[in-house]
Amino acid sequence: MNIGIDFDNTIASYDKLFHEVALDENYIDRSWDGSGKTKLRNYLRSQPDGEKTWMKLQGLVYGKYMHGAEMMPGVANFFLSCKVRNHRILIVSHKTEYGHYDPKKISLRNEALKWMESKHFFDPEYYGINNEDIYFADTRKEKVEKIAHLKCSWFIDDLPDVFKENHFPSKTKKILFGFSDPELLNDTVVLGSWRNISDKILGKTTDEDVISWSGRLINRPIEKLKKISGRGNSRVFKTTTSDGTCYALKYYPDQTSDKRLRLKTEFNTLQLLHYHNITDIPKAIEKDNDLNLGLYEWIDGKIVFKPSVDDLSQAIDFVKVLYTLSQKIEREKNDLASDACLSEKDLLNQIEKRLLRLKLESKSFTHLATFLKNTFEPLWIEFRDESSSFWPLESSDDGLPKEKQVLSPSDFGFHNSLKGEDGSLTFIDFDYFGWDDPVKLTADFLWHPGMNLNKDLKGRWKNAMLDLFSDDHQFENRLIAAMPLYGLRWALIVLNEFLPGFADRRKKAGESKSYDIKKVREIQLKKAHIYCDKVKTMVSQAAFA
């Protein structure tokens, strides 16, 4: 196939760059809290002489600052998968030679080509795109004529006006990227991510695709590739090279739908921990931001389903090491953990947001609606009010002081560990890592559905955390106040399968082919009931204390 693709805002992403350049050029100040190119454009246009300002900014971004642009999430993987299948990539862009109001006359086309070269577009060892397959047009009409001349099987563009041109070739299939226009739905496929585009045009991701991606990270032939199931929303593969070396190759969730920089967080965290001689974790080997891939040391081991006292001791020791590191590391070295809760307000807001999303979806699920109305919400009202009366004032509205925060994996437990033949544990999955209240770390360990802790182990864990964080005189009070709330939070988390797109992400991450979403939802709803039953037993502060 000949696959035609627009360039600006389809291949090259400028959202972050527009904001950075606008700051540098004093078009906005740091108090402006908008995000994305569209919001920035609308804001600037609302200002005096705003259209001229916007055009100047465009010229700077596409010219002088073009080197700072990023590749759209997933487009690099698409290029390599096209290469595997011998499909031809043709880039056709409506781009003038020079930007508006540019006294230096920087060639926008040359800057775009230089950016492509810096991203290895033309390198046969990378994407292998022919530099003669890059076309720039002065007008939209000229662009459409070129698409027709090239006999593109598909064309992908972020602007609907291109597809509305009367002479757009009828035999070329249209994909509108990241935009929804009802007028186009009859003959245009609207897709919001490159992963979805790849699925539409190329079909299911194959082992050959993954091997082609990993070639960027591993400089030896790959002889064997095995998908590892049950690793959350990421796809994990065991790769074996020609010399017998094994690696864990991790393909992170699509950043179009999940904006968290999970690859960056996990890779940098493992490097940081190894630098500080923490070794019961995998080594970070290599990463590729464009491909959203991380390569890690392969760890042989089994998941712990029935933890022992020794297993718990190792988990406690790991938290102790993180606590010690927290006392000596610069606070700016890491961001907050994913879904960090540094105050009662943070926790309540998270629960409210999750509840609202599920209530919106419950219109289509009678059993979910009944559960939320009759079981969850009465408990939520009761314990929300009870928590407020007991939560220490210092962290009720304001964030917990930095000196009381701890570095946390955020998703810590035996479900994210592997047990070697010698009984030692290796802890894995650090893509949510960052600063957090140790209360959240403590509570999530107890509440997580994959933990399977008996009463004795729960008591040992609680007492160990109370001892470890004893310098924080409000730790126990926060824990008592927060425990029922975290239980209710988990009652909502297990209902994520009711949210739009969640099941699809599970499937794409490597869940079983027999994945029955209806059955899974029934199971998860039962789990939510169980969580609420457990919370009900906490009829007073003393019940947990």
C-alpha positions as CSV (number, residue, x, y, z in Angstrom):
1,M,0.0,0.0,0.0
2,N,0.9,3.6,-0.5
3,I,0.1,5.3,2.9
4,G,-0.1,9.1,2.7
5,I,0.3,11.1,5.9
6,D,0.1,14.8,6.8
7,F,3.0,16.2,8.8
8,D,2.2,19.0,11.2
9,N,0.1,17.8,14.2
10,T,-0.2,14.4,12.7
11,I,3.4,13.1,12.7
12,A,5.0,16.0,14.5
13,S,3.5,17.1,17.9
14,Y,3.8,20.7,19.0
15,D,1.6,21.0,22.1
16,K,4.4,21.3,24.6
17,L,6.6,23.3,22.2
18,F,3.9,25.9,21.5
19,H,3.6,26.5,25.2
20,E,7.4,26.7,25.8
21,V,7.9,29.1,22.9
22,A,5.0,31.3,24.0
23,L,6.6,31.6,27.4
24,D,10.0,32.4,26.0
25,E,8.6,35.1,23.7
26,N,6.5,36.5,26.5
27,Y,3.2,35.9,24.7
28,I,1.9,34.3,27.9
29,D,3.2,34.3,31.5
30,R,3.6,31.4,33.8
31,S,0.2,32.1,35.5
32,W,-1.6,31.0,32.3
33,D,-2.9,27.5,33.1
34,G,-4.2,26.3,29.7
35,S,-2.8,23.3,27.9
36,G,-2.6,22.2,24.3
37,K,-2.2,24.1,21.0
38,T,-5.9,24.7,20.5
39,K,-6.5,26.4,23.9
40,L,-3.3,28.5,23.4
41,R,-4.4,29.6,20.0
42,N,-7.9,30.6,21.2
43,Y,-6.4,32.5,24.1
44,L,-3.9,34.4,21.9
45,R,-6.6,35.2,19.4
46,S,-8.8,36.7,22.1
47,Q,-6.0,39.3,22.9
48,P,-5.4,42.6,21.1
49,D,-3.8,41.9,17.8
50,G,-4.1,38.3,18.7
51,E,-4.3,36.8,15.1
52,K,-0.9,38.4,14.2
53,T,0.6,37.1,17.5
54,W,-0.6,33.6,16.7
55,M,0.8,33.7,13.2
56,K,4.2,34.9,14.6
57,L,4.2,32.1,17.1
58,Q,3.4,29.5,14.4
59,G,6.4,30.8,12.3
60,L,8.7,30.5,15.3
61,V,7.6,27.0,16.2
62,Y,7.7,25.6,12.7
63,G,11.0,27.4,12.0
64,K,13.5,28.5,14.6
65,Y,12.3,26.1,17.3
66,M,11.3,23.1,15.1
67,H,14.0,21.0,16.6
68,G,12.0,20.9,19.9
69,A,9.0,19.1,18.3
70,E,8.2,15.5,19.4
71,M,6.8,12.6,17.4
72,M,3.2,11.8,18.0
73,P,2.8,8.9,20.4
74,G,2.6,5.6,18.4
75,V,3.6,7.0,15.0
76,A,7.2,5.5,15.3
77,N,5.8,2.1,15.9
78,F,3.5,2.5,12.9
79,F,6.4,3.4,10.6
80,L,8.4,0.3,11.7
81,S,5.3,-1.9,11.3
82,C,4.8,-0.5,7.8
83,K,8.4,-1.3,7.0
84,V,8.0,-4.9,8.1
85,R,5.0,-5.2,5.6
86,N,6.8,-3.3,2.8
87,H,4.2,-0.5,2.7
88,R,5.3,2.8,1.3
89,I,5.1,5.9,3.5
90,L,4.4,9.2,1.7
91,I,4.4,12.5,3.7
92,V,2.4,15.2,2.0
93,S,2.3,18.5,3.8
94,H,0.6,21.9,3.2
95,K,3.6,24.0,4.3
96,T,4.7,27.3,2.9
97,E,8.4,27.9,2.4
98,Y,8.6,30.7,4.9
99,G,6.6,31.7,8.1
100,H,4.6,34.8,8.5
101,Y,6.3,37.8,10.0
102,D,9.7,36.1,9.9
103,P,12.4,38.7,9.1
104,K,15.1,36.0,9.1
105,K,13.3,34.0,6.4
106,I,14.0,30.6,7.9
107,S,12.9,27.8,5.5
108,L,10.1,25.9,7.3
109,R,10.4,23.1,4.8
110,N,14.2,22.7,5.4
111,E,13.6,22.8,9.2
112,A,11.0,20.0,8.8
113,L,13.4,17.9,6.8
114,K,16.2,18.5,9.3
115,W,13.8,17.4,12.1
116,M,12.9,14.2,10.1
117,E,16.5,13.5,9.6
118,S,17.3,13.9,13.3
119,K,14.5,11.4,14.0
120,H,16.1,8.8,11.6
121,F,13.2,9.0,9.1
122,F,15.6,8.3,6.2
123,D,18.0,5.9,7.9
124,P,17.5,2.4,6.4
125,E,18.3,0.9,9.8
126,Y,15.4,2.8,11.3
127,Y,12.3,3.8,9.4
128,G,13.8,3.7,6.0
129,I,11.5,6.3,4.5
130,N,12.6,7.5,1.0
131,N,13.5,11.2,1.3
132,E,12.0,11.6,-2.2
133,D,8.6,10.6,-0.7
134,I,8.4,13.9,1.2
135,Y,6.2,16.5,-0.5
136,F,5.4,20.1,0.4
137,A,2.5,22.0,-1.1
138,D,1.9,25.8,-1.2
139,T,-1.9,25.3,-1.1
140,R,-4.5,22.8,0.1
141,K,-5.5,22.3,-3.6
142,E,-2.0,21.4,-4.6
143,K,-1.7,19.0,-1.6
144,V,-4.9,17.1,-2.6
145,E,-3.7,16.9,-6.2
146,K,-0.5,15.4,-5.0
147,I,-2.4,12.8,-2.9
148,A,-4.3,11.8,-6.0
149,H,-1.2,11.7,-8.2
150,L,0.5,9.4,-5.7
151,K,-2.5,7.0,-5.6
152,C,-2.5,6.8,-1.9
153,S,-4.5,3.8,-0.5
154,W,-5.0,5.7,2.7
155,F,-4.5,9.3,3.8
156,I,-4.2,10.4,7.4
157,D,-4.7,14.1,8.3
158,D,-5.8,16.1,11.4
159,L,-7.7,18.7,9.3
160,P,-11.1,17.8,8.0
161,D,-11.0,20.6,5.4
162,V,-8.5,18.5,3.4
163,F,-11.0,15.7,3.0
164,K,-13.8,18.2,2.2
165,E,-12.0,19.3,-1.0
166,N,-14.2,18.4,-4.0
167,H,-11.3,16.8,-5.9
168,F,-10.1,14.6,-3.1
169,P,-9.5,11.2,-4.7
170,S,-12.5,8.9,-4.2
171,K,-10.4,5.8,-4.1
172,T,-8.2,7.0,-1.2
173,K,-9.6,6.0,2.2
174,K,-9.7,8.8,4.7
175,I,-8.6,8.7,8.4
176,L,-9.2,11.9,10.4
177,F,-6.7,12.0,13.2
178,G,-7.8,13.2,16.7
179,F,-10.9,15.1,15.5
180,S,-14.6,14.4,15.4
181,D,-16.7,16.0,12.7
182,P,-20.2,14.6,12.2
183,E,-20.2,15.8,8.6
184,L,-17.4,13.4,7.7
185,L,-18.6,10.3,9.4
186,N,-20.2,8.8,6.3
187,D,-16.9,8.3,4.4
188,T,-14.2,9.2,6.9
189,V,-12.8,7.0,9.8
190,V,-12.2,9.2,12.9
191,L,-9.4,7.8,15.1
192,G,-7.8,9.5,18.1
193,S,-4.5,7.6,18.4
194,W,-1.9,6.0,16.2
195,R,-2.4,2.7,17.9
196,N,-5.9,2.7,16.6
197,I,-4.8,3.8,13.2
198,S,-2.3,0.9,13.1
199,D,-5.0,-1.5,14.1
200,K,-7.3,-0.2,11.4
201,I,-4.8,-0.2,8.5
202,L,-2.3,-2.9,9.5
203,G,-4.3,-5.2,11.7
204,K,-3.2,-7.0,14.9
205,T,0.4,-6.4,16.1
206,T,2.6,-9.4,15.3
207,D,5.7,-10.8,16.8
208,E,7.6,-9.4,13.7
209,D,6.3,-5.9,14.6
210,V,7.6,-6.2,18.2
211,I,11.0,-7.6,17.0
212,S,11.3,-4.7,14.6
213,W,10.7,-2.3,17.4
214,S,13.1,-3.9,19.8
215,G,15.8,-3.8,17.2
216,R,16.2,-0.2,18.2
217,L,17.1,-1.3,21.7
218,I,18.9,-4.6,21.2
219,N,22.0,-4.8,18.9
220,R,21.8,-8.6,18.5
221,P,19.4,-10.8,16.6
222,I,16.3,-11.9,18.6
223,E,15.7,-15.6,18.3
224,K,12.6,-15.9,20.6
225,L,9.8,-13.6,21.7
226,K,7.2,-14.6,24.3
227,K,4.3,-12.4,25.5
228,I,3.9,-12.3,29.3
229,S,0.2,-12.0,30.3
230,G,-1.2,-10.4,33.4
231,R,1.0,-7.3,33.5
232,G,-1.7,-4.7,33.8
233,N,-2.1,-2.2,30.9
234,S,1.5,-2.6,29.6
235,R,2.6,-5.3,27.1
236,V,5.6,-7.2,28.4
237,F,7.7,-9.6,26.3
238,K,10.5,-12.0,27.2
239,T,13.1,-11.6,24.5
240,T,15.9,-14.1,24.0
241,T,18.8,-13.0,21.8
242,S,21.1,-15.1,19.6
243,D,23.7,-15.4,22.5
244,G,21.0,-16.6,24.9
245,T,20.6,-13.3,26.8
246,C,17.1,-12.7,28.1
247,Y,15.5,-9.3,28.5
248,A,12.1,-7.9,29.5
249,L,10.7,-5.7,26.8
250,K,7.9,-3.4,28.1
251,Y,5.6,-1.6,25.8
252,Y,3.8,1.1,27.8
253,P,0.1,2.2,27.4
254,D,-0.7,4.7,24.7
255,Q,0.2,8.2,25.7
256,T,-2.7,9.5,23.7
257,S,-5.1,8.2,26.3
258,D,-2.7,7.9,29.3
259,K,-0.7,11.1,29.6
260,R,1.5,9.8,32.4
261,L,5.1,9.4,31.4
262,R,5.3,5.9,32.6
263,L,8.4,4.8,30.6
264,K,10.4,7.8,31.9
265,T,9.2,7.3,35.5
266,E,10.0,3.6,35.6
267,F,13.3,3.8,33.8
268,N,14.7,6.7,35.7
269,T,13.5,5.2,39.0
270,L,15.3,2.0,38.5
271,Q,18.5,3.8,37.5
272,L,18.1,6.0,40.7
273,L,17.6,3.0,43.0
274,H,20.5,1.1,41.5
275,Y,22.7,4.1,41.9
276,H,21.9,4.0,45.6
277,N,22.8,0.3,45.7
278,I,19.2,-1.0,45.9
279,T,19.5,-4.3,44.0
280,D,16.3,-6.2,44.6
281,I,14.9,-4.7,41.5
282,P,15.5,-5.2,37.7
283,K,18.3,-3.2,36.0
284,A,17.2,-0.6,33.4
285,I,19.1,-1.4,30.2
286,E,17.8,0.9,27.4
287,K,14.7,2.9,26.4
288,D,13.2,4.6,23.3
289,N,10.8,7.4,24.0
290,D,9.5,7.6,20.5
291,L,8.6,3.9,20.5
292,N,7.4,4.1,24.2
293,L,9.6,1.0,24.9
294,G,11.8,0.1,27.8
295,L,14.3,-2.8,28.0
296,Y,15.1,-4.3,31.4
297,E,16.9,-7.2,33.0
298,W,14.9,-10.4,32.8
299,I,14.1,-11.8,36.3
300,D,13.3,-15.4,36.6
301,G,10.7,-16.0,39.4
302,K,7.2,-16.8,40.3
303,I,4.4,-14.5,41.5
304,V,3.7,-14.8,45.2
305,F,0.1,-15.9,45.7
306,K,0.3,-17.0,49.3
307,P,2.8,-14.7,51.0
308,S,4.8,-16.0,54.0
309,V,6.2,-14.1,57.0
310,D,9.6,-14.1,55.2
311,D,8.0,-12.6,52.1
312,L,6.4,-9.9,54.3
313,S,9.7,-9.2,56.0
314,Q,11.3,-8.6,52.6
315,A,8.6,-6.2,51.6
316,I,9.0,-4.3,54.9
317,D,12.8,-4.1,54.4
318,F,12.2,-2.7,50.9
319,V,10.0,0.1,52.3
320,K,12.6,0.8,55.0
321,V,15.3,1.2,52.3
322,L,13.0,3.6,50.4
323,Y,12.4,5.5,53.6
324,T,16.1,5.9,54.3
325,L,16.6,7.1,50.7
326,S,13.8,9.6,51.1
327,Q,15.7,11.2,54.0
328,K,18.8,11.9,52.0
329,I,17.7,12.5,48.4
330,E,16.8,15.9,47.0
331,R,13.1,16.4,47.0
332,E,13.1,17.8,43.4
333,K,14.7,14.5,42.1
334,N,11.3,12.9,41.6
335,D,7.7,13.9,40.9
336,L,4.7,12.9,42.9
337,A,3.6,9.3,42.7
338,S,0.7,8.6,40.4
339,D,-2.6,9.4,42.2
340,A,-0.6,10.7,45.2
341,C,-2.8,11.7,48.2
342,L,-1.0,14.3,50.3
343,S,-4.1,15.5,52.1
344,E,-7.6,14.4,53.1
345,K,-8.8,16.7,50.3
346,D,-6.8,14.9,47.7
347,L,-8.2,11.5,48.8
348,L,-11.8,12.8,48.9
349,N,-11.5,14.4,45.5
350,Q,-10.1,11.2,43.9
351,I,-13.0,9.2,45.2
352,E,-15.5,11.9,44.1
353,K,-14.0,11.8,40.5
354,R,-14.1,8.1,40.3
355,L,-17.7,8.0,41.6
356,L,-18.8,10.6,39.1
357,R,-17.3,8.7,36.1
358,L,-19.0,5.5,37.2
359,K,-22.3,7.2,37.8
360,L,-22.2,8.5,34.3
361,E,-21.6,5.0,32.9
362,S,-24.2,3.4,35.3
363,K,-27.0,4.7,33.0
364,S,-26.2,1.7,30.8
365,F,-25.7,-0.8,33.6
366,T,-28.6,-1.4,36.0
367,H,-26.7,-3.5,38.5
368,L,-23.9,-0.9,38.7
369,A,-26.4,1.9,39.2
370,T,-28.1,-0.1,42.0
371,F,-24.8,-0.8,43.7
372,L,-23.7,2.8,43.6
373,K,-27.0,4.2,44.9
374,N,-27.9,1.6,47.6
375,T,-24.6,0.3,48.8
376,F,-21.7,2.6,48.0
377,E,-23.0,6.1,48.4
378,P,-24.5,5.7,51.9
379,L,-21.1,4.3,53.1
380,W,-19.3,7.1,51.3
381,I,-21.4,9.8,53.0
382,E,-20.9,8.2,56.4
383,F,-17.2,7.7,56.3
384,R,-16.5,10.9,54.5
385,D,-17.9,12.8,57.4
386,E,-16.4,10.6,60.0
387,S,-12.9,10.9,58.4
388,S,-13.2,14.7,58.4
389,S,-13.8,14.8,62.2
390,F,-10.7,12.7,62.9
391,W,-8.1,13.7,60.2
392,P,-5.2,15.8,61.6
393,L,-5.6,19.5,60.6
394,E,-2.1,19.8,59.2
395,S,-2.9,17.6,56.2
396,S,-6.6,18.1,55.9
397,D,-6.6,20.7,53.1
398,D,-2.9,21.5,52.7
399,G,-0.4,18.9,51.4
400,L,1.6,16.8,53.8
401,P,4.9,18.6,54.6
402,K,7.7,17.4,52.3
403,E,9.8,16.1,55.2
404,K,7.0,13.6,56.0
405,Q,6.6,12.4,52.5
406,V,8.2,9.1,51.3
407,L,9.3,7.7,47.9
408,S,6.7,5.2,47.0
409,P,6.2,2.7,44.2
410,S,2.5,3.6,44.6
411,D,1.4,0.1,43.3
412,F,3.5,-1.9,45.9
413,G,2.8,-5.4,46.9
414,F,3.4,-9.1,46.1
415,H,1.4,-8.8,42.9
416,N,4.4,-6.7,41.7
417,S,7.1,-9.0,42.8
418,L,8.9,-12.2,41.6
419,K,10.1,-14.9,43.9
420,G,13.4,-16.6,43.0
421,E,14.3,-20.3,43.8
422,D,16.3,-19.1,46.8
423,G,13.2,-17.4,48.3
424,S,14.4,-13.8,47.6
425,L,12.0,-11.3,46.1
426,T,12.6,-8.9,43.3
427,F,10.2,-6.0,43.1
428,I,9.0,-4.8,39.7
429,D,6.7,-2.2,38.0
430,F,7.7,1.3,39.1
431,D,5.9,3.3,36.5
432,Y,3.8,5.0,39.2
433,F,6.8,5.8,41.5
434,G,7.2,9.1,43.3
435,W,6.6,11.1,46.5
436,D,3.5,10.3,48.5
437,D,2.1,10.1,52.0
438,P,3.3,6.8,53.6
439,V,-0.3,6.3,54.8
440,K,-1.3,5.7,51.2
441,L,1.5,3.2,50.8
442,T,0.4,1.4,54.0
443,A,-3.3,1.4,53.2
444,D,-3.0,0.3,49.6
445,F,-0.7,-2.6,50.6
446,L,-3.5,-3.8,52.9
447,W,-6.4,-3.2,50.5
448,H,-5.0,-4.3,47.2
449,P,-7.2,-7.1,45.7
450,G,-4.1,-9.1,44.7
451,M,-2.4,-9.2,48.1
452,N,-4.2,-12.1,49.8
453,L,-2.9,-11.3,53.3
454,N,-4.1,-13.2,56.3
455,K,-4.9,-11.4,59.6
456,D,-1.4,-12.1,61.1
457,L,0.4,-10.6,58.1
458,K,-1.9,-7.6,58.1
459,G,-1.1,-6.9,61.7
460,R,2.7,-7.4,61.2
461,W,2.6,-5.0,58.2
462,K,0.6,-2.3,60.1
463,N,2.8,-2.5,63.2
464,A,6.0,-2.3,61.1
465,M,4.7,0.8,59.3
466,L,3.7,2.4,62.6
467,D,7.2,1.8,63.9
468,L,9.0,2.9,60.8
469,F,7.1,6.2,60.6
470,S,6.9,6.9,64.3
471,D,8.7,10.2,63.9
472,D,5.6,11.4,62.2
473,H,3.4,11.8,65.2
474,Q,0.2,12.2,63.1
475,F,0.9,9.1,61.0
476,E,-1.4,6.7,63.1
477,N,-4.2,9.2,63.3
478,R,-4.1,9.7,59.5
479,L,-4.0,6.0,58.9
480,I,-7.1,5.4,61.1
481,A,-9.0,8.2,59.4
482,A,-8.0,7.1,55.9
483,M,-8.4,3.3,56.0
484,P,-12.2,3.2,55.4
485,L,-11.8,5.8,52.6
486,Y,-9.1,3.8,50.9
487,G,-11.3,0.8,51.1
488,L,-14.1,2.7,49.4
489,R,-11.6,4.0,46.8
490,W,-10.6,0.4,46.0
491,A,-14.3,-0.5,45.7
492,L,-14.4,2.0,42.8
493,I,-11.1,1.0,41.3
494,V,-12.2,-2.6,40.8
495,L,-15.1,-1.3,38.7
496,N,-12.8,0.2,36.1
497,E,-14.0,-2.4,33.6
498,F,-17.2,-0.4,33.3
499,L,-15.4,2.6,32.0
500,P,-15.1,3.3,28.2
501,G,-12.1,1.7,26.5
502,F,-10.8,0.0,29.6
503,A,-11.6,-3.5,28.3
504,D,-9.9,-2.8,25.0
505,R,-6.8,-1.7,26.8
506,R,-6.8,-4.9,28.8
507,K,-7.0,-7.0,25.6
508,K,-4.3,-5.0,23.8
509,A,-2.0,-5.4,26.9
510,G,-2.1,-9.2,26.4
511,E,-5.1,-10.5,28.4
512,S,-6.6,-13.8,27.5
513,K,-8.3,-14.2,24.2
514,S,-11.3,-15.6,26.1
515,Y,-11.7,-12.3,27.9
516,D,-15.4,-12.0,28.5
517,I,-16.2,-8.4,29.5
518,K,-19.7,-9.2,30.7
519,K,-18.5,-11.9,33.0
520,V,-15.5,-9.8,34.2
521,R,-17.9,-7.0,35.1
522,E,-20.0,-9.3,37.2
523,I,-16.9,-10.5,39.1
524,Q,-15.7,-7.0,39.7
525,L,-19.1,-5.9,40.9
526,K,-19.0,-8.7,43.5
527,K,-15.5,-7.6,44.6
528,A,-16.9,-4.0,45.0
529,H,-19.6,-5.4,47.3
530,I,-17.0,-7.3,49.3
531,Y,-14.9,-4.1,49.8
532,C,-18.0,-2.3,51.0
533,D,-18.8,-5.1,53.4
534,K,-15.3,-4.9,54.9
535,V,-15.6,-1.1,55.3
536,K,-18.9,-1.6,57.1
537,T,-17.0,-3.5,59.8
538,M,-15.2,-0.3,60.6
539,V,-18.1,1.2,62.5
540,S,-15.8,3.4,64.6
541,Q,-12.3,4.7,64.7
542,A,-11.5,2.1,67.3
543,A,-12.4,-0.7,65.0
544,F,-9.3,-0.3,63.0
545,A,-7.2,1.2,65.8
